[in-house]
């Protein structure tokens, strides 16, 4: 077996079906790659989907369930440790690899010393995208993402693979990337190895709930402080702290009868929130629902981001680089 493709998933059968269909269209010889679907916990429907693909004989696909929810990092580790391929390719259940994806990866990896590879991500978005769509589109410029990457088995064995403390789909790819670089293995970019990453439909207020993932920024910083500092905007920005502090300060002043100071502080908070919301709306949809969402989440994102970052700092306080 030349290539093993590892896909973490959990109860997203429709997305997984499209991903498997894209892999069935690969121009790479089908008897030279396998697909390992790792469910982040037992999932009867996902097992049925994989079994149905096994019966078609269009893919060599294996279903591997974890005993409990442990996150995509743990799922990927379980997958690559079971894999038999020389090259381990990773993608997500909500992606659609290009038909030449595996061929391009293998052409660059075959016969080469142990290395890691990252391909090109395409995120289709509308002319007037939502804030969530625009944020997802940033995958196109990311250096290394698990939606489209591959590693020689030696690289994964040497680095230990993914850090399973990343229990959510956030920063586990950056952690592996930093581990690979720290271990001295090369990381090659292959722009011809393309994976399309459609934007999933998001629920209202998703940008606020996404702030919980910020705790893993602290873990990444504690492990790789020098590499982390080189990233753009690695820490909660200063105006987040200003927005988080001005409103409670205004209430304190009002409680002590300092109404003028309270008005000044409240005005400063409202001005910063408005500027933040306008910035997020500059390139996004102007529908009433989206504008309202941007206004409300712009007020709640700064304190949430700060809270989760410092919660992560405390949670991972014993972590060493």
C-alpha positions in Angstrom: 0.0 0.0 0.0 1.5 3.4 -1.0 -0.9 5.8 0.6 -3.3 5.7 3.5 -5.9 8.4 3.8 -7.1 9.2 7.3 -10.5 10.9 7.8 -11.7 11.8 11.3 -15.5 12.2 11.6 -18.5 12.1 13.9 -22.1 12.0 13.0 -21.7 13.9 9.7 -22.7 11.2 7.3 -23.9 13.4 4.4 -20.6 15.3 4.4 -18.6 12.0 4.7 -20.5 10.5 1.8 -19.4 13.4 -0.5 -15.8 13.1 0.7 -15.7 9.4 0.0 -17.3 9.9 -3.4 -14.5 12.4 -4.2 -11.9 9.8 -3.1 -13.5 7.2 -5.3 -12.9 9.5 -8.2 -9.1 9.6 -7.6 -7.0 9.0 -10.7 -4.5 7.2 -8.4 -4.6 3.4 -8.7 -7.3 2.2 -6.3 -5.4 -0.9 -5.2 -2.5 1.3 -4.0 -4.3 3.5 -1.5 -6.6 2.8 1.4 -9.1 5.0 3.3 -9.4 4.8 7.1 -12.5 6.5 8.5 -12.1 7.1 12.3 -15.3 8.0 14.1 -14.8 10.1 17.3 -17.0 7.7 19.2 -19.4 4.9 18.2 -21.7 6.0 15.4 -24.0 3.4 13.8 -24.9 5.5 10.7 -21.2 6.2 9.9 -20.5 2.5 10.2 -23.4 1.8 7.7 -22.0 4.4 5.3 -18.5 2.8 5.4 -20.0 -0.7 5.0 -22.0 0.4 2.0 -18.8 1.7 0.3 -17.1 -1.6 1.1 -19.8 -3.4 -0.7 -19.3 -1.3 -3.8 -15.6 -2.2 -3.9 -14.9 1.2 -5.3 -12.7 2.0 -2.3 -10.6 0.1 0.2 -12.2 1.7 3.2 -12.0 0.8 6.9 -14.2 2.0 9.8 -12.5 2.6 13.1 -14.5 3.9 16.0 -13.1 5.4 19.2 -14.7 4.2 22.4 -15.5 7.8 23.4 -15.3 11.4 22.1 -11.6 12.4 22.3 -11.4 14.9 19.5 -10.0 14.9 15.9 -6.3 14.8 17.1 -6.9 11.4 18.8 -8.9 10.2 15.9 -6.1 11.0 13.4 -3.6 9.3 15.7 -5.7 6.1 15.8 -6.0 6.2 12.0 -2.4 6.6 11.1 -1.3 4.0 13.6 -3.6 1.5 12.0 -2.6 2.5 8.4 -0.3 0.4 6.2 0.7 3.1 3.7 4.1 4.5 3.2 2.6 8.0 3.0 -0.2 9.1 5.4 -2.5 11.7 3.9 -5.0 13.6 6.0 -8.2 15.3 5.1 -11.5 16.1 6.8 -15.0 14.7 6.3 -16.3 18.1 4.9 -13.8 18.3 2.1 -13.8 17.2 -1.6 -10.3 16.2 -2.8 -9.5 16.9 -6.4 -9.2 13.7 -8.6 -5.5 14.3 -8.9 -4.9 14.9 -5.2 -3.2 11.6 -4.3 -1.3 11.4 -7.6 0.3 14.8 -6.9 1.1 13.9 -3.3 2.7 10.6 -4.3 4.6 12.1 -7.3 6.4 14.5 -4.9 6.9 12.0 -2.0 7.9 8.8 -3.8 11.6 8.0 -3.2 12.2 11.1 -1.1 13.6 11.3 2.4 11.1 11.5 5.2 9.1 14.8 4.9 5.7 16.4 5.3 3.6 17.8 2.5 0.9 20.4 2.4 -1.4 21.1 -0.6 -3.7 23.9 -1.8 -7.1 24.5 -0.2 -9.9 26.1 -2.2 -12.8 27.6 -0.2 -15.7 28.6 -2.5 -17.6 31.6 -1.0 -20.4 33.8 -2.3 -19.9 37.4 -3.5 -21.4 38.7 -0.2 -20.1 36.1 2.3 -20.9 35.9 6.0 -18.3 36.6 8.6 -18.1 32.8 9.2 -17.5 32.1 5.5 -14.8 34.8 5.3 -13.0 33.3 8.3 -13.2 29.8 6.8 -11.7 31.1 3.6 -8.5 31.9 5.5 -7.7 28.2 5.1 -6.6 29.1 1.6 -3.6 31.0 3.0 -2.7 28.8 6.0 0.7 27.2 6.0 -0.3 23.7 7.1 -3.8 22.4 7.7 -5.1 18.9 8.2 -7.7 19.3 5.5 -4.9 18.8 3.0 -1.6 17.4 4.2 0.5 14.3 4.2 3.4 12.9 6.2 5.9 10.1 5.8 5.3 7.4 8.4 8.8 8.2 9.8 7.8 11.8 10.4 4.7 10.8 12.4 6.6 8.2 14.4 9.4 10.6 15.2 7.2 13.4 16.3 4.5 11.3 18.0 1.8 12.5 15.7 -0.9 14.8 17.0 -1.1 16.1 20.6 -4.4 14.6 21.9 -4.9 17.4 24.4 -6.3 19.4 21.5 -9.9 18.1 22.0 -11.4 20.4 19.4 -10.7 21.0 15.7 -8.3 23.9 16.4 -4.6 24.3 16.5 -3.8 20.5 16.4 -2.5 21.0 12.8 -0.3 23.9 13.8 1.1 21.9 16.7 2.0 19.0 14.4 3.6 21.5 11.9 5.7 23.1 14.7 6.7 19.6 15.9 7.8 18.6 12.4 9.8 21.8 11.9 11.4 21.4 15.4 12.4 17.8 14.6 14.2 19.1 11.4 12.0 17.5 8.8 11.2 19.5 5.6 7.7 20.6 4.8 7.0 20.9 1.1 4.2 22.8 -0.4 2.5 21.1 -3.4 0.1 23.6 -5.0 -1.2 21.0 -7.5 -2.5 18.8 -4.7 -5.9 20.5 -4.3 -8.7 19.9 -1.8 -11.9 21.9 -2.1 -13.3 22.9 1.3 -16.9 24.1 1.1 -18.2 26.2 3.9 -20.7 24.3 6.2 -23.9 26.1 7.1 -23.3 27.8 10.4 -25.8 28.5 13.2 -26.5 32.1 14.4 -23.8 33.4 16.7 -21.2 30.8 15.7 -18.3 33.3 16.0 -19.0 33.8 19.7 -19.1 30.0 20.4 -15.9 29.6 18.4 -14.0 31.6 21.0 -13.8 28.5 23.2 -11.2 27.2 20.9 -8.9 30.0 21.9 -7.8 28.0 25.0 -5.7 25.9 22.7 -3.7 29.0 21.5 -2.3 29.0 25.0 -1.2 25.4 24.7 0.5 26.0 21.4 2.3 29.0 22.8 3.5 27.1 25.9 4.9 24.3 23.7 6.4 26.4 20.9 6.8 30.0 22.2 9.3 31.2 19.5 7.4 29.8 16.6 4.1 30.9 18.0 5.3 34.6 18.4 6.1 34.7 14.6 2.4 34.1 13.7 0.2 37.1 12.8 -1.9 38.2 15.7 -0.9 35.4 18.1 -2.5 36.9 21.3 -5.8 38.6 22.1 -5.3 42.2 20.7 -5.1 45.2 23.0 -8.5 46.6 21.9 -10.1 43.3 23.1 -8.9 44.1 26.6 -10.2 47.7 26.3 -13.6 46.5 25.2 -13.7 43.9 27.9 -12.8 46.4 30.7 -14.6 49.7 29.7 -18.1 48.4 30.2 -17.7 47.0 33.7 -15.7 50.2 34.6 -18.6 52.3 33.4 -21.0 50.3 35.7 -18.6 50.7 38.7 -18.5 54.5 38.1 -22.3 54.6 37.8 -22.7 52.7 41.1 -20.5 55.2 42.9 -22.4 58.1 41.4 -19.7 59.2 38.9 -22.2 59.5 36.1 -20.0 61.7 33.9 -17.2 59.2 34.0 -19.7 56.4 33.5 -21.0 58.1 30.3 -17.5 58.6 29.0 -16.5 55.0 29.6 -19.7 53.6 28.2 -19.3 55.8 25.1 -15.8 54.6 24.6 -16.9 51.0 24.9 -19.8 51.5 22.4 -17.5 53.3 20.0 -15.0 50.4 20.0 -17.7 47.8 19.6 -19.1 49.8 16.6 -15.7 50.0 15.0 -15.1 46.3 15.5 -18.5 45.4 14.0 -18.0 47.8 11.0 -14.6 46.2 10.3 -16.2 42.7 10.3 -19.0 43.9 8.0 -16.7 45.6 5.5 -16.3 42.6 3.2 -19.3 40.6 4.3 -23.1 40.3 3.9 -25.3 43.3 4.8 -28.5 41.4 5.4 -30.3 42.5 8.5 -29.8 39.2 10.3 -26.1 39.2 9.6 -25.7 42.9 10.6 -27.5 42.2 13.9 -25.4 39.1 14.5 -22.2 41.1 13.9 -23.3 43.9 16.3 -24.1 41.5 19.1 -21.2 39.1 18.7 -18.8 42.0 18.4 -19.8 43.0 22.0 -19.3 39.4 23.3 -16.3 38.1 21.4 -13.6 40.2 23.2 -14.4 39.1 26.7 -15.0 35.5 25.6 -11.7 35.4 23.7 -9.8 36.8 26.7 -11.5 34.4 29.1 -10.8 31.3 27.1 -7.2 32.3 26.3 -6.4 32.7 30.0 -8.4 29.7 30.9 -6.2 27.7 28.5 -3.1 29.4 30.1 -4.2 28.0 33.5 -5.3 24.6 32.2 -2.1 23.9 30.4 0.2 25.7 32.9 2.5 22.7 33.4 3.1 22.3 29.7 6.7 22.6 28.7 8.0 23.4 25.2 
